Amino acid sequence: MTIRVEKPGLQSTIQSWPRTGSRHLGVPASGPADPLSMALANRLVGNTAVTPALETTLTGVTLKFEVATYVSVTGAIAKCTLNGNPVNQHVTIAVKRNDILVIGSAEKGVRSYVAFAGGLKADEVLGSVSTYMTAEFGGHKGRALEAGDELELSDQSATPSILETPANYHLPMLDSWSLRTGRSCETMSVGNPAGLFETKLTIGGRSDRMGIKLEGETFKTDVSGQMPSVPVFPGTIQCPQDGKLFILSVDAGTTGGYPRVAKITRMDLHLLGQLRPGNSLTLIERTDEDAARELREKHAYWIAWLPDIAAVI
């Protein structure tokens, strides 16, 4: 008994926990671009925060169920229907055999998350089942879903409670974002370092799971935008030769040769998955001490609804 992909959308993949312990092999973390939204979806169907789920991009997905189960949808604001009838996000949805679930195009935000009671079966590679499309491993055959693909549940007998995400735990999807940011290794090579945190930038069209190009203000470095390759991580902000900042995301490589001028703090990394081309972005400076304190505060806020929040952010 399976779930059939009728319309896969622009880019729908199976994501789960990040791939750790392999960066020395050049293997990125992968995992959900917005892990907090995925955790919220999993919570509604009785799963752990990182149980394998679907991540869709901009244009949604259409699924036909050949098995009765429970699902939920969170993340980007989108119209959703079950057999043509509207259904809400942030609730547990019971589906029957032959039901058709449509996740519409994202109206605000970028990525929707569809979780299934018991989770999805997926290919595990290097300790994670998350899809890494560049190397074609993990998830479903190492790629984005295609029409006709059949997905299987890990536990078809899972029967969760019917839940609704409390209103105070709904993540806002915005047109203008502010991300808490610290200075990084080569920050002082940037002319007017404080200018990084005083300028409203724009999310460029080159935005995907590898990274996000920022348009608007340009910056200069004293190494002409090039340097020997050094370690980088999701959230690292680089300054290439053209002076346009670039934020690395979950599928970014493990080393890079552009100056690392700033870093998105751990508590706000999940927001990278919802930055939409054309949105505005302001970087808000935080010291390492402030970032650590605010991360603890964020964990304390979320733990009442997501007990495993520390595995997410």
Summary of the structure (lengths in Angstrom):
residues: 313
radius of gyration: 19.5
end to end distance: 34.0
largest distance: 61.9
contacts: 1101
relative contact order: 0.18
helix: 16%
strand: 34%
